[in-house]
Amino acid sequence: MPSVYVPGKRTDFLTNTASPVSNPTNLMLLINNITYANGYRIDYSGGFRNIFPVYNSSSNTISLICHNIAYGQDLPALSLPTIEVLING
């Protein structure tokens, strides 16, 4: 009988509460001097990571979300030396 592997999933949140914002119209990532309008994806042989900014209207804060999806192995440690969220609106 064939088997199906269910990938592991983990979601990490990083919230900056020091600079409250109000109703931004557009959030973009600036990573290593490159701007990403639709998030940032890192592919590995055993999975991938999607990193994107979100706005929490109840606390007026911006968070970075990282979805980690792994297929049968751990993903390598992630190190991004410089990451910024650009806010329009």
N, C-alpha and C positions, 0 to 999 in steps of 0.2 A: 504494500500500500504506500503511495507517495506521501511525503510529509511536507508540511508548510511551516516555514519559519516566520514567526511574528517578530518584527523588528522592535527593538527597545526604543523608548522615547522618553526624553527628559526636557523640561522647559525651565530655563533659568531667567530670572528677572533682575535687572539692575535699575534702581530708581534714583533720580536726582531730585531731592526735595529742596535744594538750596535756591533754585531759581524758578519760582512759580510762573506759569504762563497761562494765558486765557484764550481758548478757542483758536488754536493754530489751524491754518488752512492746508499746510503742507509740511511734512517732516521728511528730511533727507539725511543720509549718513555721509560723513566725510571721513574716509579711512585712508591714511597715507597719502593725503592730498588728492584723492579721487572721490568725486561725489557720486553717490548711488541713490537714485530716486525711489527704487522699489525694493530696498533692502539689499543685503549682501549675502551671497551663498558661497559656502566653502564645500567642495566635493572631496571625498576620500574614497578609497577603494572599498571600505566597509560601511559607508554611510555618508551623511552630510549634515551641515549646520546652516540654518537660515537665521540671520540676525536682522532685526528691523526695529525702528522706534515706534512707540505708541503713546497716545495722549490719554491720560486719565482725567476725565472732566470733574469727577467728584473731589479730587484733591488738587487739580490744576498742576499736575506734574507730568514729566516725560519719563518714560521707562524704555530701556533697551530689553528686547525679548530675544532669546536665543533658543530655537527649537533644535534639539540634538536628536538625530535619528541614526541608530546603529544597527547593522545587519550582522549579528553574530560575533562582534568584537567591539572592544572599547575604541572610542575615537581618541586621537592624540590630543594632548593638552593644547588649549588655544591661548595664544598670546598676541594681542593687537596693541602695538605700542601707542598709537594715537587713534582715537575714535571720537568724533564729535557729532552732535545732532544739530543740523541746520533747521531753523524754524522760520517759516514764512507765514505772514498773516497776523 
